[in-house]
Amino acid sequence: MDATWCARMSRRGKVLIIGAAGRMGAALARRYARNREVIPFRREHLDVLKPENVRPALEKNDFDAVIYTAGITNVDECETNPRGATLCNTETPRAIAQVCAERGARFIHVSTDYVFKGDDPAPRKETDIAEPINVYGRSKLEGERAVLAVSPEFLVLRVSWLFGPDKTSFPDMILKRAMESDHVEAIADKHSCPTYSEDLTEWIEPLLDNPAARGILHLANSGASSWQAYGQTVLDLAAKTGFKLRTNIVQPISRSTFPGFKAVRPEFTSFDTSKFRQLTGITPRPWEEALEEYLIKKFALFQVESAELR
Ligand SMILES: NC(=O)c1ccc[n+]([C@@H]2O[C@H](COP(=O)([O-])OP(=O)(O)OC[C@H]3O[C@@H](n4cnc5c(N)ncnc54)[C@H](OP(=O)(O)O)[C@@H]3O)[C@@H](O)[C@H]2O)c1
């Protein structure tokens, strides 16, 4: 146990968040700025395709913990830019880990459900074998290993299917399509755990100063879904909330017939989050409940924007 960072973090130590313009990073930065000093790192502070820039960029700052959420998160882009994927998903996290280890700082690295092959419908545990089937998943798994090789005290958080207010994601796209078109479809043979970025920020806070939170940890809202069932729930909840839809049905399609994919996608990658529950005593709420809260807030914002346009 490294008492240095534990003590500093329990006294509301400074958190440097890399990827602070992203879906997860922006939510973390907003939440933690309420009660501690946050140093938000965006593209202009560090190009994460340049691991050699990590040390000089971090050395200019005083921090007690780093959370790394940046990188090429587009799975198909990783397939066409494997070198870029390795740099930002493996080499930059390794370099951050090295600086954090030298400073005695906490490091939380964010990874993905795509480290799994996806051939087993049972929820995946942290101890299950990771066998990624695409460039993104391989670069993220190598990143996890690189970070934990620097120190097993560091924490790797695997997350999945994020949605939230800071960047467009699947629910926003499905909703937009259903408001503009009478045909909406989504993939039915791919399953994971939809996860609300605002909930994530609450779950991560008690992990910041907890020395037992080390190694790999799966974090997600409770329950799992196919993309198609997720989309259908978006439309059911959106209609209930008051959104005017041109269709309220999401038609099922399969991964093999979807024209846009360059990378192969794993079929089943939902998480077992019992390790997190045991560690913190927190049971993540069902994803449907989190999604409903998100859509209610989105609808309120939508009404304000529509009124301003009138
Ligand atoms: N989103 C999901 O459903 C999902 C699922 C599983 C795992 N994850 C993991 O969760 C973490 C957070 O994901 P997210 O959804 O928040 O991702 P995101 O919204 O795509 O944010 C990634 C951030 O990285 C930044 N970035 C990209 N290339 C950069 C570069 N060369 N230099 C500096 N910054 C760069 C982006 O900056 P700009 O804003 O300037 O483009 C963006 O703010 C990632 O580790 C991801 O792999 C996400």
The ligand as a MOL file (V3000), in Angstrom:
LIG
                    3D

  0  0  0     0  0            999 V3000
M  V30 BEGIN CTAB
M  V30 COUNTS 48 52 0 0 0
M  V30 BEGIN ATOM
M  V30 1 N -17.6320 5.5580 -24.9650 0
M  V30 2 C -17.8070 4.2740 -24.6940 0
M  V30 3 O -18.8890 3.7120 -24.9160 0
M  V30 4 C -16.6810 3.4790 -24.0890 0
M  V30 5 C -16.8350 2.1010 -23.9540 0
M  V30 6 C -15.8060 1.3700 -23.3810 0
M  V30 7 C -14.6650 2.0000 -22.9280 0
M  V30 8 N -14.5250 3.3320 -23.0940 0 CHG=1
M  V30 9 C -13.2940 3.9690 -22.6180 0
M  V30 10 O -13.6420 5.0040 -21.7250 0
M  V30 11 C -12.6920 6.0820 -21.8380 0
M  V30 12 C -13.4420 7.3660 -22.0490 0
M  V30 13 O -14.2510 7.2550 -23.2020 0
M  V30 14 P -15.1290 8.4650 -23.7170 0
M  V30 15 O -16.3890 7.9200 -24.2470 0
M  V30 16 O -15.1690 9.5460 -22.7060 0 CHG=-1
M  V30 17 O -14.2170 8.9280 -24.9460 0
M  V30 18 P -14.3210 10.2580 -25.8040 0
M  V30 19 O -15.5580 11.0080 -25.4900 0
M  V30 20 O -14.0260 9.8370 -27.1990 0
M  V30 21 O -13.1130 11.1180 -25.2220 0
M  V30 22 C -11.8160 10.8370 -25.5600 0
M  V30 23 C -11.0430 12.1120 -25.4150 0
M  V30 24 O -9.7240 11.8570 -25.8930 0
M  V30 25 C -9.2960 13.0110 -26.5660 0
M  V30 26 N -8.2700 12.7200 -27.5430 0
M  V30 27 C -8.3500 11.9320 -28.6420 0
M  V30 28 N -7.1930 11.9500 -29.3150 0
M  V30 29 C -6.3680 12.7850 -28.6310 0
M  V30 30 C -5.0350 13.2150 -28.8260 0
M  V30 31 N -4.3020 12.7870 -29.8530 0
M  V30 32 N -4.4970 14.0340 -27.9070 0
M  V30 33 C -5.2190 14.4750 -26.8530 0
M  V30 34 N -6.4920 14.1150 -26.6090 0
M  V30 35 C -7.0640 13.2620 -27.4990 0
M  V30 36 C -10.5240 13.5620 -27.2480 0
M  V30 37 O -10.3060 14.9240 -27.4520 0
M  V30 38 P -11.3030 15.8160 -28.3380 0
M  V30 39 O -12.5330 15.9710 -27.5090 0
M  V30 40 O -10.5540 17.0830 -28.5180 0
M  V30 41 O -11.5480 15.0580 -29.6050 0
M  V30 42 C -11.6180 13.2670 -26.2360 0
M  V30 43 O -11.8650 14.3780 -25.4040 0
M  V30 44 C -11.7420 5.6780 -22.9550 0
M  V30 45 O -10.6180 5.0690 -22.3890 0
M  V30 46 C -12.5060 4.6240 -23.7390 0
M  V30 47 O -11.6500 3.7270 -24.3820 0
M  V30 48 C -15.5130 4.1080 -23.6520 0
M  V30 END ATOM
M  V30 BEGIN BOND
M  V30 1 1 1 2
M  V30 2 2 2 3
M  V30 3 1 2 4
M  V30 4 1 4 5
M  V30 5 2 4 48
M  V30 6 2 5 6
M  V30 7 1 6 7
M  V30 8 2 7 8
M  V30 9 1 8 9
M  V30 10 1 8 48
M  V30 11 1 9 10
M  V30 12 1 9 46
M  V30 13 1 10 11
M  V30 14 1 11 12
M  V30 15 1 11 44
M  V30 16 1 12 13
M  V30 17 1 13 14
M  V30 18 2 14 15
M  V30 19 1 14 16
M  V30 20 1 14 17
M  V30 21 1 17 18
M  V30 22 2 18 19
M  V30 23 1 18 20
M  V30 24 1 18 21
M  V30 25 1 21 22
M  V30 26 1 22 23
M  V30 27 1 23 24
M  V30 28 1 23 42
M  V30 29 1 24 25
M  V30 30 1 25 26
M  V30 31 1 25 36
M  V30 32 1 26 27
M  V30 33 1 26 35
M  V30 34 2 27 28
M  V30 35 1 28 29
M  V30 36 1 29 30
M  V30 37 2 29 35
M  V30 38 1 30 31
M  V30 39 2 30 32
M  V30 40 1 32 33
M  V30 41 2 33 34
M  V30 42 1 34 35
M  V30 43 1 36 37
M  V30 44 1 36 42
M  V30 45 1 37 38
M  V30 46 2 38 39
M  V30 47 1 38 40
M  V30 48 1 38 41
M  V30 49 1 42 43
M  V30 50 1 44 45
M  V30 51 1 44 46
M  V30 52 1 46 47
M  V30 END BOND
M  V30 END CTAB
M  END
